[in-house]
Each structure stands twice: as structure tokens, then as C-alpha cells.
Amino acid sequence: MKLAIITSRYPKENQPYNHMFVHVRALYFRSQGIDVTIFVPAKEKSVYNYQGIDVVEDVSSNIISVLGKYDLLYLHLLNQYPLKNGGFSIYNAILKNKYPVAIYIHGTDVLVYPEYLDDFKWTVKGIVKYLYINTWNHFMMNRFLKQISSSHKYLIMTPSKWMKNHTEKIFKRTFDKFYFVPNGIDTELFDVPFNFDNRYKIVTVRPLSDPKYGVDMSIELMRFLPKQFTLDIYGKGELKAQYNDLIKKYKLENRVRIIDDFIERNDLPSLFSNYGIFSAFTLFDSQGVIMCEAMASRLLTISNDNSAISEFIKDDIGGLVESDYILLAQRIISLTKDETAMSEVVACGRGLMEDINWMKQGEKELLLLKDII
């Protein structure tokens, strides 16, 4: 089976977060003997290999010219930009040639403002983005899903029941071949022993570029926790100054710090071993992969009940799900006083992630993909 995965970004050296969930799939597919190539629309051609996976960055017209060589095309967060480095012409080529196609909907590729999209700004760029998402992208994605479901060998997947139901609500239609298959978690890589001594040390790893990642919420929580609790925020982005101002406003400089750094995925288990709690607040998430990786690493994972979060972290089973900062702080304080109780909660979280191990999920996904052709 020759599989082409087409996505708008892919991991490379010094950019480990570029759709890492796509890379995890590619690694599994390759391990099962699948001939897989990654295509990324770009302004100019560049070919590289990332951890054994061949990646081709090229203008859309060149990518289109080779699509017929593959048994199946698999789309992940491919944009609808009508540019030479955009995905619009690729979508059109798929429709025109009726190529067998699968698309994995992550959330931001189908959502519209103002629902769950909180990064709008009254700037030229912000207005253009609003118009793109709410008119062009919405119309074109609706058109694409409608056409493939009526005339193609097709498959639609998404990571959660909530995202599946919400997608059908957005487009006011149901699809016969639409399945929820969570992103798989590498529980072997994220096998970190529980360390009760780290119970007061909180960490979050987030892009500091979009308010949806709830970094401000993690800072707010610290106002209600005793002084022995600390918070380290790992990430880069233009919101760093805003978050630093919030830290100063609440006089938390001695307990909260921002580490302006990207962490390679393979380095995350080592990082997690230094902490006891992972903060996974969010304004929207169709799954929350790094939240799940923290649960697999036996960190007490905390989040708010939002979108698909409760499908992956159950309150008191794997972590704490609570939107009230004061109540959540009280529950954290109580749980971190009891080593047995805390160890039982994180053990449950680890078990939940073993249920969606990347090998198990990869097998499910591959069977669905093979069934198309």
C-alpha cells in the first residue's frame, strides 16, 4: 500500500511540535510495511527525512502531479489557502480525479468564530483570518466533505465523540463513514515512575501564541494554592509578555516562571519526571495529546470540563476536572496530602492511556484506511 499523507506542517529539526500527531501515525504505518510519504505544500521544494520518514515540501502543483501514484491520500489539517503553497488546489484535484481519500478532522479545520476560537484581533490580519475561517474555509470544507461522501472511496475520522458530533452539527449533515479514533499515546516512551516528592511542582507545556491553551488559567490557579506550589510554563509565542504581566500582577514571580523553550517530544518524559502535576487548562480541545502524554507519565493532570476533555480525563479517575479555581485548589491540596490516594488517581490515568496506546490506535486506523481501497 502506497500512502500519501498531506498536511500543512510536519516536524523537522528545531520545530518538533509541527503536527507531531501526524508523525506518530507515519511511524506506525511504516512499522507495518506501509510505503508512506509526507507532502507539505510550500513556496519552494525541500526534501528531508525525519526519524526515518520521507518528507517532501513543494508547491501545490508539483504535489498534485504525483498524487495518482498513491493508493490512498490522507489529509491532516491541510489548509484551504488558494496559493501555490496552499492546499486549495490539492482539494480540487482530489475531487476532480476522485482519488480515494481519508481526512482526519482535528477541530480547528472545521470550527468557526466565535465558537471555541478565541484568538480574534481587530487587525487587518485578524479580520482576514476571520473571513477566511467563517466564509471561505467553512464553505470549501463543507463542499469537500459533501462531495467525497457521495462520489468517492472515502473515510472521515476525528479524535473524539464530541468532535464527531460537533462536526456533523456544524455542517448539518451526517456521514456514513465517519469514525472517532483518538490520537494514539506512546505509553512506552511516556513511562515515568510516580514520585510523590514532586507533588507541589506543576508544569504546563503550551504554545504561547493562542489563548485557547489556557496558560492564563494555570497562572490564575496559582493564586489559590499555598506557597510551596510552583508552576513552570514551557513554551514560545507572542503572548509571553502578557502572561508575564499577569504573573507580576498577582505577585507570583517567586513561584511561577516561563521557560522560553521548545521541548523535543523525546525529552518530555525526562522533563515530566521533575514534576508531580500537569496543568492542561483549555478553551477548546478535541483531545489534548500532551495532556494524555502527561497522564501516561503518571502526573496528576488537571483540566477544566470543556469540549472533548472529559472523554480522556475523568474527574478523580486519572486527574481532576474542575473549572472553579478555589475548589480545584482545595482538591489539589487535599490529594497531595495523601500519597496513596494520589498514586491511585495517577495510576488510573496511566491505565486510561494504555487503552489508547499508539500501537492499538494505529492498528485501528490502518484497518479503516485499508478498507477504503
N, C-alpha and C positions, 0 to 999 in steps of 0.2 A: 504494500500500500504506500503510495506516494502522497504525502500530506503537506500542504502549504498553509502555514499559519500567517495570517496577515494582521498586523497590529500597528498602532501609531507610534509606539515606543517599545524598546527592548533593552534589557540590561547590557551594560558594557562597562569597561574599566572606569572607575570613579563615578559611575551612575548606576549603583546596584538596585535602586528602587524602581527602575523603569519597567513596570508591569512584570514584576518577579513572578507573579502567579501564572503568567503565560510560560515563563521559563521552566517552572516546576513541571508543568504539563509536558513540555517538549522533552525534558529529561526522561520522564516516564515513558513516553511514546518511543523514544529512541531505544530505551532499555528493552522494549518489547519487539524490536526489529523493524519499527516503522521508519521509513525514509522521510524525515521531516526537515523542512527548510522554513526559516522565518523571513518574511518580507516586511519591510518598513518603508512606506513612502517618504522620500527625502528629496532635497534640492539637487543633490549630486550623488553619484554612486560610491558606495563604500562596502566592502565585503570583509567580514571578520568572523571569528569563531569565539563563542563564549561558552566556556566549560563544555566543549565538545559539540555545541550546536552551531550549525552554519547560519549566519545572518546576512541578508542582503538588503542594504539600504539603497534605494534607487528612485528615480522619478516614476510616477504612476504609470506612464505609457510603457515603460520598459517592463514593469512588473506585469502589466496586462498581457504583454506579448508572450509570456511564458506560462500563464495560468492553465492553459489547456493541457499541459504536460502532467498535471497532477490529478489524482483520483478524487480528491476532495479539498475544498477550500474552507478554512476555519477562521472566522473573524473574531477578534477580541479588541473591543474599544477602538475600532477603526473609525476615524472621524469622517465627516461628510464634506470636508473642505473642497471647493471646486478649483483647486490649484494643482500645479504639476507635482507638488509634494503632498497632495491631499488624497483622501480616499474616495471622493465622489465618483470619479471615472471608473474606479475599480468596482464599486457597487453596480454601476450601469453595465459594465462588461459582464458581470455575473448574471444580471437579469437578461441581457441580450443573448448570451450564449447558453443560458440555462445550465450553468455548471452546478454540479452537486455542491451544496453549501451548508455549513453549520455556523451558527452565530451564538456566542455566549454573551448574554446581557449582564453587565455588572451593576448598572444603575444610572450612572451619570450619562450614559449614552442614550437614555430614553426619558429621563426626568425633565421637567420643565419648571421654569420660575413661576411662582415663588416657592413651590413645594420642594423642601429638602435641599434647595440650592441657596446658600446664604452668603455668597461672595459678590453679590451685585454692587457695583460702584457707579456713581453718576459721573462717569468719564466717557470720552469717546470710545475707548476700548471696552468699557463696561456695557455701554449701550449696544455696541456692535455684537458683543458676546450674547447679550440678552436676546437680540433679534435673531442671531444665529441659532440659539438653542430653542427658542419658543416658536419660531416660524420655519426656517429652513431645515434644521436637523429633525425637528418633530415631524414635519411633513414627509421628508425623504425617508426617514426610518419607518414611518407608518406605511409608506408606499412599498418599501423594500420587503418588509415582513408580510404584507398582504400578497405581494406577487410571488414570493418564493413559496408561500404556504399553499398557493393554488396551482402552481405550474412547475415546481422544482422537486428534486430529491432534496429534502431539507431537514434540518434539526435546529431547534432553539433550546438553549439551556441557560440557566441562571443559578446563582449560589443558594438561594433560599426560597421557601414557600412564599414568604412575604413579597419578595421581588417578582416572583412569577405572577402572583395575584395582582400586584400593583401595575405591572407592565400591561396586563390584559385590561385593567381598569383604565389606564392612560389611553390605550388605543381602541377601547370599546369593542374588543373582539377576543375570542379565544382561538387557540391554535391546537391542532391535533397532536403535533409532535413537539411538545414543549415540556421540558423536564427540569426539576431543580436538582442540581448536583453540586454540593458545596466544594469550594476550593479545598484540595487535599492538604493536610498538615504533615510535615516531615517530623513525626514523633521520635524517630531515631536521632535526628540532629538536635531536636529540642528536648533532650532527656537530661534535665537538670535536677539534681537532688534538692529536696526541700530543706531549707536552712532557716530554722526559727529565729536564729540570731539576727537575721536581716529583716525582721518583721516591721521595723519602723522606717525602712528605706523604700521609697516609692520611686518608680521610674515610668516615664512615658516616652515613646519614640514616634514622632509625628512630623510630617512636613509643616513648616511654619509659614504656609502660603495660602491656607484656606481655613476660615473659621469653623468649617464643619468638623474639623478634627478635635474640637473641644479642649484645646490647651488652656484656654481661659478658665474653663470649668475645673480643670485639675488644680489650677492656681487658687481659684475660689475655695475649693475644698480645704486647702491647707489652713485657711483662716480658722477652721473649727477643730483642727487636730492639735494635740499637745506639742510642745516644743521639741520633743525627741523625734518627731516625724520629719523627714526631709523629702524633697522632691527634686529629681534630676530630669530635665527635659532635653532630649536629644533630637536635633533637627535643624534644618536651614530654611530660610524664607524671609520674605519682606515683612512679616508680622512680628519678627523678633523684637523690634523696638517697642511695639505696642504691648507685648507680653512683659517686657522688662519694666515698662511704666506701671503695669498692673502689680507686679511684684513689689515695686517701690511704694506704690500707693498703700498696700497692705502691710508694709514694713516686714516683708518676708525675705529680705536679701540674705539673711544668715541661714535660711532653711530651704530656699528654692533657687536653683540655678539653671541656666540654659547653656547646654554644651553645643556649640555651633559646629556640628559634625554629622556626616552621614555614616551609618554603621553598616558595614557589609553584612549580608544575611548570615554568612557562616560565622561571623563574630558575635551574633546576637546571643547564642547560648552562654558564651563567656560573660557577656555583659549582664545578662539576666541573673547569673549566679551571684552577683553582688547585691541583689535586691530581694525584697520579700513581697512587694506589691506592685502590680502593673495597673496604671490608670488608663482606661480605654473609653473615656467620655467621647460622645459623638453627637452631632446633629443629624446625621444620616449614615447608615452603613448597610449594605446588602449582605454583608457577612462580618467583616472585620478580621482579616487574615492575621495581622500581627497580634491582635487580641487573642486569637486562637493559639498562636505560637507561644504567647506568654502563659496561657493556661496549660499547654503541653509542657512548659518548663517549670510547672508547679509553683507559679507565682499566684498569690491571691489577686485575682483580677476583678477590678471594679468598673462598673459602667452604669449608664442610665438606660431606662427602658425606652428604646427608640428604634423605629423601623424593624430590622431583622435581628437585632441584638439578642432578644430572648430565645431565639431558636438555637443559639450556640452557647450562651451562658445563662444558666438558670439561677435564680436567686437562692443563695445558701447551698447551691449544688454546683460547685465549680467556681463560685465567686459571689460577689454582691452586686445586685442590680437595684439601684435606688437613685431617684432624682433629687431628693431633699438632702442638701449638703449637711445640715445639722444631724439629721437622723443617720445618714451614711457614716458620718464621723463617729457617732456614738457606737454604731455597729462595728466599725473597724477597731475602735478602742477595745470593745468587749472581746472581739475574736482574737486580737493579738495578745490578750492576757492568758489565753488557753491554748497551749501548744497542740494538745490532742484534737481539739475542735478545729483549729486552723489547718492542721495536717490532713484532717478528713475532708475538708472543703476542697483543698487544692488537689487531693488525690482524686476526688470526683471530677474535677476539671480535667485532669490528665486522662481519666477514663473516657470522658466525652470526646476528647481529641483523638484518642486511639480508635474511636469508632469512625472517624473520618480521616484516617491515615492516608497520606498521599498515594500510596500504592493501591489501597482499596478504592479510593475515589478515581484514580487513574484507570483502573480496570473497568469501573462502571462507565466512565466517559468514553473509553476506547471502544467498548462493546456497542454503545449507542452510535458512535461515529462509523464503525464498520457496517452497522446495519443499514446505513444510508446507501452504501454502494454495493 
